[in-house]
């Protein structure tokens, strides 16, 4: 009798284990993405600033598994203020939950400065690079086209392999602009393409879409208001679904007039009627098109005279192709990250 | 036929174990498989020339998985009883980029534990813009204001950028600190002057927290150089200044290049920035020489070899399309 019971128990044991594991996998698939925005009273829901808790109750109740990832594509190029710009941009982005930063260098090879920066950045970051052909580097021509397209291509290619649907929102973040934290909260609810005002652009204090009855009907801008989408690169976000369902939508160079980059891109993926106005029906400025002054280096001697070699810009480093093995890439940031998190 | 029963029993035993093993294998191998697939699919993308498709996909996928789960988003970080408070004094004045500058400065300061932001406006009254901004950030702050009289303002006409600006505001903040904190039993604190257009790395704040008297470090983009820095000898003492513009100043350092222990500020209660008769570039010296000597300076940032703060300046935005009377709705705050 006993041996029969014993054998029956042994028989059932592995089945029970299987059932437990299957249940565990199902339940862990949901909260796994939500491990990041814990703490802060659910403030990780991208809530901008410390609003009173009552007003912020709805976003907190939202199941964390559904929090869309924000992808920020930032083209960058080497100049003295590059590291400073990236530093303060990283300081802003690190306040946002589930933000994935796609940094694309205008360079033929990954620079050491940016590689080191990315390793210690403190947020999920993808480091790409693509050089702009020299013939496109004249003033008046659109800039950063290749870099933004590279970011789009990476995103499309990455999501070929992940199971759909992965909610996500994509926006183009230039490295010298200023972003308020509230902006990320607004753009996270993008269903297709959302728009909002941008400060200090178009020769005016701000530019904005004109909204009537919750729909965009026109553009309030100081420069070429006749464009189909008279909006700055910092003034819109696109949902990942739209990007993936329009695989041929890229920024164009050929036949693109100055200031038409955004229009040429947006008209491939949406129409003015479909745009979703954010920022309180486009009446609040949550992003500013700031530009940083060129640095005065008049007192620098021609040749390097200092006894130490302090890193400031990548153009002075020799661009050796240091290909870190994927093993070290996957371990190094973790330990650096633990220092930051403390 | 006992054999059939035995076979059945064996199958029933073996089956679940094989299932378990395959599931376990799948969960560990799947991420590796994905990386390999990426390398294969590279060649099909149509990108502009010059792209190294292999490097393109040195996928930071591994980094993504590792980093993502560790960052905790509390804004600002919880107050600690052991860390000294950093009092950051920021003078500010109204201009189109003001809100943008303060927004991104606040986004940086929100990372720093035990930080107290003293924002001093150059205005007659506290403006609603700043009041709302400070309240919305959630930072620990103090909002002051003092208006620079017009004859001083005219001197700051930006033809000579060395004419000190923000002096009265910084002095007001120093006075506020002295009135608020008792020099005998106050919490440990550090005082730092942070202009609203500079760029600060988070490491800087941790470096200055250990200041005993006055600590110094290099600052980028000042004095017409890539950076200015104190000269540190082998014993770790500051003995000079590595600058081109007047290196013989008593303290040839930028406002963003030093921090003072709060106790020192409270002890030397008459030490302020000099208002009148200050030569360009001597403003910092006018305060520091009343607080400390060269010998007492503590070099930070790895003996002054790392840049942790950049003296960036923001371009004046082009607002030609506003016209004389202004075009956009003035009620929309920027």
Interface residues (C-beta under 8 A of the other chain):
Chain A: X7 X10 X11 X14 X15 X17 X18 X21 X25 X35 X36 X37 X38 X39 X40 X43 X44 X48 X49 X50 X51 X80 X81 X83 X84 X85 X87 X88 X91 X92 X94 X95 X97 X98 X100 X108 X109 X110 X118 X119 X122 X123 X124 X125 X126 X127 X128 X129 X130 X131 X133 X146 X149 X150 X153 X154 X157 X158 X160 X161 X178 X179 X180 X181 X197 X199 X200 X201 X202 X203 X204 X205 X206 X208 X220 X222 X223 X283 X284 X285 X288 X289 X290 X291 X292 X293 X295 X296 X297 X298 X299 X300 X306 X308 X310 X311 X312 X323 X326 X329 X330 X333 X334 X337 X338 X340 X341
Chain B: X9 X12 X13 X16 X17 X19 X20 X23 X27 X34 X35 X37 X38 X41 X45 X47 X48 X49 X50 X51 X52 X55 X56 X57 X58 X59 X60 X62 X63 X64 X66 X67 X68 X69 X70 X71 X72 X73 X74 X75 X96 X97 X99 X100 X101 X103 X104 X107 X108 X110 X111 X136 X137 X138 X199 X200 X201 X202 X218 X220 X221 X223 X224 X225 X226 X227 X229 X242 X244 X245 X305 X306 X307 X310 X312 X313 X314 X315 X317 X318 X319 X320 X321 X322 X327 X328 X332 X333 X334
